[in-house]
């Protein structure tokens, strides 16, 4: 457990801690509800709230053959967790060795290496080898190790608990508004701008920023979206395409490329964030390039309208 303790101690607060633990993929409304409970409990007990999050998903280690996509990159997830008002967010690496540790060994590491005195988790939480560490087991261990346990209520929306699986399902269906309701904010992708095929500016007259996303990144369904692109603190409207570019490919790679409106600079190599507002249409195959260019012009105008409508709606709210 030396490696685990080293990672934990790197983010250890000065005082004793109230801790929650998990992957927290997407940092959706259910996660934010848990963070509020953590902050409240920490304040009442004079403790420092601490989030311990797995930097990689356990499925990628335990069942690597199972397809896996994640709503947020680690960079985005850490930023979102800290924006929930909790300064101490500690990423730790899930390994095969860690999966074999008992619940007692893991909780003892939290006590010794983070200063755990209070633990907060949702009602279906469990940890340790074979998920032996259910909440009753963790509460019993707390009597021995010197910490208390709070079971937070599940956050329910429209009669169902909010879960990361539901967010992924909404994204795969292209339901951007549905994903936003579950997340409590617009869905976003972040990554570096990478080299594309060079067709956008030369052939089409629409230079695009191609986003480099990891192989595990969950993407919205193929289509054209009205989005915002953030780069170095500046925010630009953008029409973003996701898919294989069927006019040019029968079975090409799936890419994310944004035509940034009102922008004449170079984004290549810069880290950007694309925030999704509305799905405009499906991807289409066009028989002629001129027909595609004409549709792209319409997409640009539809993007302006969609972003203006969203801004006006947010202002009224």
ZATORDREN-456398 format. One record per residue (C-alpha): residue number from 1; residue in three letters; x, y, z. Coordinates in Angstrom, 3 decimals. Example, Ala and Ser with C-alpha at 12.3 -4.5 7.8 and 13.67 -1.06 7.14 Angstrom:
<zadrens>
> 1_ALA_12.300_-4.500_7.800 .
> 2_SER_13.670_-1.060_7.140 .
</zadrens>
This chain:
<zadrens>
> 1_UNK_0.000_0.000_0.000 .
> 2_UNK_3.050_2.268_-0.086 .
> 3_UNK_2.192_3.629_-3.548 .
> 4_UNK_-1.382_4.374_-2.460 .
> 5_UNK_-0.218_6.171_0.674 .
> 6_UNK_2.254_8.242_-1.337 .
> 7_UNK_-0.535_9.409_-3.647 .
> 8_UNK_-2.848_10.115_-0.718 .
> 9_UNK_-0.264_12.051_1.267 .
> 10_UNK_0.511_14.248_-1.751 .
> 11_UNK_-2.890_15.903_-1.287 .
> 12_UNK_-3.354_15.481_2.455 .
> 13_UNK_-4.819_18.512_4.269 .
> 14_UNK_-3.142_20.029_7.305 .
> 15_UNK_-5.872_18.878_9.675 .
> 16_UNK_-8.185_15.880_10.029 .
> 17_UNK_-10.498_15.024_7.159 .
> 18_UNK_-14.011_14.155_6.097 .
> 19_UNK_-13.615_12.014_2.974 .
> 20_UNK_-15.665_10.718_0.083 .
> 21_UNK_-14.286_8.283_-2.473 .
> 22_UNK_-15.164_7.245_-6.010 .
> 23_UNK_-14.615_7.736_-9.725 .
> 24_UNK_-17.216_10.534_-10.013 .
> 25_UNK_-17.276_10.337_-13.806 .
> 26_UNK_-19.054_13.383_-15.210 .
> 27_UNK_-19.485_15.065_-11.809 .
> 28_UNK_-23.267_15.080_-12.317 .
> 29_UNK_-26.041_16.312_-10.033 .
> 30_UNK_-25.899_13.152_-7.935 .
> 31_UNK_-22.201_13.658_-7.296 .
> 32_UNK_-22.724_17.345_-6.466 .
> 33_UNK_-25.422_16.345_-3.957 .
> 34_UNK_-22.869_14.062_-2.279 .
> 35_UNK_-20.279_16.857_-2.239 .
> 36_UNK_-22.753_19.188_-0.488 .
> 37_UNK_-23.303_16.544_2.187 .
> 38_UNK_-19.541_16.166_2.567 .
> 39_UNK_-19.041_19.912_2.979 .
> 40_UNK_-21.893_20.197_5.498 .
> 41_UNK_-20.662_17.275_7.578 .
> 42_UNK_-17.079_18.562_7.523 .
> 43_UNK_-18.198_22.006_8.683 .
> 44_UNK_-20.248_20.560_11.561 .
> 45_UNK_-17.316_18.422_12.739 .
> 46_UNK_-14.507_20.916_12.232 .
> 47_UNK_-12.898_18.727_9.565 .
> 48_UNK_-11.443_19.459_6.127 .
> 49_UNK_-13.508_18.017_3.229 .
> 50_UNK_-11.448_15.762_0.945 .
> 51_UNK_-12.386_13.985_-2.283 .
> 52_UNK_-10.367_10.898_-3.228 .
> 53_UNK_-11.025_10.006_-6.860 .
> 54_UNK_-9.690_7.195_-9.024 .
> 55_UNK_-7.684_8.616_-11.916 .
> 56_UNK_-8.508_5.541_-14.016 .
> 57_UNK_-11.693_3.455_-14.040 .
> 58_UNK_-11.558_0.037_-12.294 .
> 59_UNK_-13.131_-1.646_-15.343 .
> 60_UNK_-10.073_-0.713_-17.429 .
> 61_UNK_-7.949_-2.830_-15.055 .
> 62_UNK_-10.288_-5.622_-13.981 .
> 63_UNK_-12.126_-6.177_-17.284 .
> 64_UNK_-10.083_-4.535_-20.046 .
> 65_UNK_-12.041_-6.407_-22.715 .
> 66_UNK_-15.255_-4.555_-21.742 .
> 67_UNK_-15.944_-1.415_-23.832 .
> 68_UNK_-15.620_1.662_-21.634 .
> 69_UNK_-16.220_5.355_-22.236 .
> 70_UNK_-15.946_8.191_-19.738 .
> 71_UNK_-17.962_11.404_-19.669 .
> 72_UNK_-15.098_13.629_-18.548 .
> 73_UNK_-11.345_13.565_-19.015 .
> 74_UNK_-9.338_13.418_-15.796 .
> 75_UNK_-8.343_17.063_-16.294 .
> 76_UNK_-11.976_18.139_-16.623 .
> 77_UNK_-13.102_15.936_-13.741 .
> 78_UNK_-10.561_17.349_-11.309 .
> 79_UNK_-11.507_20.899_-12.290 .
> 80_UNK_-15.215_20.152_-11.819 .
> 81_UNK_-14.669_18.538_-8.426 .
> 82_UNK_-12.681_21.535_-7.205 .
> 83_UNK_-15.336_23.889_-8.566 .
> 84_UNK_-17.802_22.126_-6.241 .
> 85_UNK_-16.129_24.057_-3.429 .
> 86_UNK_-13.725_21.373_-2.186 .
> 87_UNK_-10.087_22.362_-2.364 .
> 88_UNK_-8.521_18.999_-1.573 .
> 89_UNK_-9.101_16.573_-4.463 .
> 90_UNK_-6.690_13.632_-4.510 .
> 91_UNK_-6.408_11.406_-7.608 .
> 92_UNK_-5.164_7.871_-6.968 .
> 93_UNK_-4.323_5.098_-9.418 .
> 94_UNK_-6.426_1.933_-9.480 .
> 95_UNK_-4.210_-1.120_-9.906 .
> 96_UNK_-4.632_-4.879_-9.765 .
> 97_UNK_-2.817_-4.817_-6.421 .
> 98_UNK_-5.235_-2.256_-5.032 .
> 99_UNK_-8.213_-4.366_-6.179 .
> 100_UNK_-6.982_-7.211_-3.944 .
> 101_UNK_-6.812_-5.096_-0.787 .
> 102_UNK_-9.469_-5.582_1.882 .
> 103_UNK_-11.844_-2.866_2.919 .
> 104_UNK_-10.031_-2.598_6.247 .
> 105_UNK_-6.670_-2.101_4.541 .
> 106_UNK_-8.055_0.657_2.346 .
> 107_UNK_-9.859_2.481_5.158 .
> 108_UNK_-6.769_2.210_7.354 .
> 109_UNK_-4.786_3.883_4.549 .
> 110_UNK_-7.315_6.733_4.491 .
> 111_UNK_-6.966_7.108_8.258 .
> 112_UNK_-3.171_6.975_8.302 .
> 113_UNK_-2.399_8.867_5.075 .
> 114_UNK_-5.227_11.421_4.814 .
> 115_UNK_-6.383_11.815_8.408 .
> 116_UNK_-9.849_10.308_7.892 .
> 117_UNK_-12.286_10.862_10.757 .
> 118_UNK_-15.595_10.918_8.844 .
> 119_UNK_-16.609_9.109_5.638 .
> 120_UNK_-19.492_10.036_3.317 .
> 121_UNK_-20.880_7.782_0.560 .
> 122_UNK_-24.050_7.084_-1.406 .
> 123_UNK_-26.472_4.271_-0.480 .
> 124_UNK_-25.113_1.679_-2.946 .
> 125_UNK_-21.436_2.277_-2.191 .
> 126_UNK_-18.929_-0.518_-1.557 .
> 127_UNK_-15.152_-0.868_-1.784 .
> 128_UNK_-12.399_-3.394_-1.201 .
> 129_UNK_-11.791_-6.834_-2.701 .
> 130_UNK_-15.022_-8.274_-4.149 .
> 131_UNK_-16.803_-5.097_-2.910 .
> 132_UNK_-16.774_-6.526_0.595 .
> 133_UNK_-16.749_-3.042_2.156 .
> 134_UNK_-20.451_-2.254_2.176 .
> 135_UNK_-21.607_0.670_4.277 .
> 136_UNK_-22.515_-1.485_7.312 .
> 137_UNK_-19.058_-3.086_7.101 .
> 138_UNK_-17.393_0.332_6.817 .
> 139_UNK_-19.374_1.615_9.803 .
> 140_UNK_-18.239_-1.376_11.858 .
> 141_UNK_-14.640_-0.785_10.801 .
> 142_UNK_-15.052_2.850_11.808 .
> 143_UNK_-15.648_1.851_15.410 .
> 144_UNK_-12.285_0.104_15.325 .
> 145_UNK_-10.308_2.661_13.305 .
> 146_UNK_-11.826_5.830_14.701 .
> 147_UNK_-14.071_7.329_12.025 .
> 148_UNK_-17.816_7.786_11.507 .
> 149_UNK_-19.894_7.050_8.391 .
> 150_UNK_-22.687_9.045_6.746 .
> 151_UNK_-24.922_7.458_4.110 .
> 152_UNK_-26.087_10.245_1.821 .
> 153_UNK_-29.482_9.918_0.161 .
> 154_UNK_-29.505_9.270_-3.580 .
> 155_UNK_-30.244_12.340_-5.697 .
> 156_UNK_-33.448_11.687_-7.649 .
> 157_UNK_-34.565_13.529_-10.789 .
> 158_UNK_-37.849_12.729_-12.524 .
> 159_UNK_-38.304_9.729_-10.249 .
> 160_UNK_-34.936_8.084_-10.940 .
> 161_UNK_-31.497_8.377_-9.317 .
> 162_UNK_-29.041_10.405_-11.392 .
> 163_UNK_-26.218_8.141_-12.545 .
> 164_UNK_-23.297_8.399_-14.950 .
> 165_UNK_-24.824_5.611_-17.054 .
> 166_UNK_-27.875_7.767_-17.781 .
> 167_UNK_-25.635_10.642_-18.904 .
> 168_UNK_-23.737_8.345_-21.275 .
> 169_UNK_-27.016_7.056_-22.708 .
> 170_UNK_-28.256_10.590_-23.340 .
> 171_UNK_-25.006_11.509_-25.097 .
> 172_UNK_-25.028_8.404_-27.288 .
> 173_UNK_-28.556_9.352_-28.399 .
> 174_UNK_-27.498_12.922_-29.192 .
> 175_UNK_-29.752_14.207_-26.417 .
> 176_UNK_-27.620_17.169_-25.395 .
> 177_UNK_-30.423_18.816_-23.421 .
> 178_UNK_-31.063_15.589_-21.496 .
> 179_UNK_-27.389_15.213_-20.643 .
> 180_UNK_-27.304_18.828_-19.482 .
> 181_UNK_-30.239_18.273_-17.119 .
> 182_UNK_-28.458_15.319_-15.477 .
> 183_UNK_-25.103_17.096_-15.292 .
> 184_UNK_-26.525_20.407_-14.113 .
> 185_UNK_-24.384_22.154_-16.766 .
> 186_UNK_-23.639_21.814_-20.479 .
> 187_UNK_-21.661_18.765_-21.568 .
> 188_UNK_-18.136_19.649_-22.693 .
> 189_UNK_-15.088_18.074_-24.304 .
> 190_UNK_-11.549_19.250_-23.703 .
> 191_UNK_-8.238_18.468_-25.330 .
> 192_UNK_-5.499_19.750_-27.622 .
> 193_UNK_-6.141_20.963_-31.159 .
> 194_UNK_-4.439_18.416_-33.417 .
> 195_UNK_-3.600_18.208_-37.093 .
> 196_UNK_-6.517_17.247_-39.338 .
> 197_UNK_-6.759_16.328_-43.015 .
> 198_UNK_-6.293_19.935_-44.153 .
> 199_UNK_-9.466_19.878_-46.239 .
> 200_UNK_-11.480_22.451_-44.267 .
> 201_UNK_-9.760_25.689_-45.268 .
> 202_UNK_-8.423_24.753_-48.690 .
> 203_UNK_-11.323_22.832_-50.233 .
> 204_UNK_-14.321_23.971_-48.203 .
> 205_UNK_-13.392_27.457_-47.059 .
> 206_UNK_-14.172_26.532_-43.454 .
> 207_UNK_-10.946_26.065_-41.439 .
> 208_UNK_-11.646_23.761_-38.512 .
> 209_UNK_-10.034_22.977_-35.181 .
> 210_UNK_-9.713_19.210_-34.776 .
> 211_UNK_-9.955_18.188_-31.132 .
> 212_UNK_-7.694_15.431_-29.864 .
> 213_UNK_-9.787_13.231_-27.575 .
> 214_UNK_-8.735_10.049_-25.812 .
> 215_UNK_-10.005_6.613_-26.877 .
> 216_UNK_-12.142_6.324_-23.720 .
> 217_UNK_-13.875_9.695_-24.133 .
> 218_UNK_-17.671_9.526_-24.420 .
> 219_UNK_-18.878_11.514_-27.434 .
> 220_UNK_-22.333_12.740_-28.406 .
> 221_UNK_-23.984_10.946_-31.326 .
> 222_UNK_-22.662_11.793_-34.787 .
> 223_UNK_-24.044_15.086_-35.998 .
> 224_UNK_-23.616_18.846_-36.150 .
> 225_UNK_-23.856_20.860_-32.932 .
> 226_UNK_-24.038_24.490_-31.870 .
> 227_UNK_-21.213_24.923_-29.361 .
> 228_UNK_-18.949_27.344_-27.568 .
> 229_UNK_-15.176_26.955_-27.817 .
> 230_UNK_-13.003_28.247_-24.967 .
> 231_UNK_-9.302_28.886_-25.589 .
> 232_UNK_-6.982_30.661_-23.165 .
> 233_UNK_-9.829_32.443_-21.441 .
> 234_UNK_-11.512_33.574_-24.675 .
> 235_UNK_-14.913_32.223_-25.739 .
> 236_UNK_-16.031_31.822_-29.355 .
> 237_UNK_-19.172_30.465_-31.042 .
> 238_UNK_-18.472_27.303_-33.050 .
> 239_UNK_-20.295_24.842_-35.285 .
> 240_UNK_-18.929_21.430_-34.285 .
> 241_UNK_-19.121_18.206_-36.280 .
> 242_UNK_-18.766_14.721_-34.809 .
> 243_UNK_-18.480_11.692_-37.070 .
> 244_UNK_-16.629_10.079_-39.945 .
> 245_UNK_-17.165_12.889_-42.534 .
> 246_UNK_-19.290_10.662_-44.806 .
> 247_UNK_-18.929_12.910_-47.877 .
> 248_UNK_-15.230_11.992_-47.971 .
> 249_UNK_-15.063_8.618_-46.193 .
> 250_UNK_-16.968_5.346_-46.292 .
> 251_UNK_-15.539_4.203_-42.976 .
> 252_UNK_-13.178_6.897_-41.751 .
> 253_UNK_-12.069_7.650_-38.201 .
> 254_UNK_-14.570_9.342_-35.922 .
> 255_UNK_-13.414_12.904_-35.343 .
> 256_UNK_-14.476_16.060_-33.519 .
> 257_UNK_-13.881_19.236_-35.520 .
> 258_UNK_-15.117_22.746_-34.823 .
> 259_UNK_-15.469_25.648_-37.231 .
> 260_UNK_-14.887_28.629_-34.959 .
> 261_UNK_-16.969_31.638_-35.912 .
> 262_UNK_-15.499_35.144_-35.808 .
> 263_UNK_-11.954_33.816_-35.314 .
> 264_UNK_-8.973_34.236_-37.608 .
> 265_UNK_-6.083_32.957_-35.466 .
> 266_UNK_-4.308_29.625_-35.161 .
> 267_UNK_-5.439_27.179_-32.484 .
> 268_UNK_-3.124_24.308_-33.452 .
> 269_UNK_-1.430_22.807_-30.402 .
> 270_UNK_-3.497_24.787_-27.907 .
> 271_UNK_-5.710_23.151_-25.277 .
> 272_UNK_-9.372_24.050_-25.815 .
> 273_UNK_-12.752_23.215_-24.346 .
> 274_UNK_-15.899_22.719_-26.455 .
> 275_UNK_-19.220_23.217_-24.671 .
> 276_UNK_-22.284_21.697_-26.382 .
> 277_UNK_-25.511_23.695_-26.529 .
> 278_UNK_-27.795_22.158_-29.168 .
> 279_UNK_-27.834_19.389_-31.744 .
> 280_UNK_-28.586_20.887_-35.162 .
> 281_UNK_-28.762_17.881_-37.489 .
> 282_UNK_-27.465_14.436_-38.403 .
> 283_UNK_-24.300_14.018_-40.399 .
> 284_UNK_-25.101_13.666_-44.102 .
> 285_UNK_-23.349_12.404_-47.208 .
> 286_UNK_-23.402_14.951_-50.030 .
> 287_UNK_-22.926_14.022_-53.680 .
> 288_UNK_-21.048_17.255_-54.405 .
> 289_UNK_-18.714_19.415_-52.355 .
> 290_UNK_-20.715_22.543_-53.301 .
> 291_UNK_-23.798_21.078_-51.645 .
> 292_UNK_-21.800_20.394_-48.467 .
> 293_UNK_-20.434_23.945_-48.434 .
> 294_UNK_-23.939_25.368_-48.814 .
> 295_UNK_-25.135_23.249_-45.882 .
> 296_UNK_-22.165_24.337_-43.773 .
> 297_UNK_-23.139_27.969_-44.363 .
> 298_UNK_-26.617_27.128_-43.114 .
> 299_UNK_-25.084_25.354_-40.102 .
> 300_UNK_-23.138_28.503_-39.226 .
> 301_UNK_-26.296_30.601_-39.254 .
> 302_UNK_-28.200_27.947_-37.283 .
> 303_UNK_-25.370_27.961_-34.730 .
> 304_UNK_-25.650_31.718_-34.258 .
> 305_UNK_-29.405_31.446_-33.752 .
> 306_UNK_-29.168_28.511_-31.330 .
> 307_UNK_-26.487_30.164_-29.188 .
> 308_UNK_-28.401_33.462_-29.089 .
> 309_UNK_-31.587_31.663_-28.062 .
> 310_UNK_-29.749_29.730_-25.352 .
> 311_UNK_-28.165_32.918_-24.028 .
> 312_UNK_-31.526_34.684_-23.954 .
> 313_UNK_-33.136_31.728_-22.155 .
> 314_UNK_-30.345_31.677_-19.569 .
> 315_UNK_-30.717_35.408_-19.039 .
> 316_UNK_-34.461_35.068_-18.390 .
> 317_UNK_-33.813_32.209_-15.963 .
</zadrens>
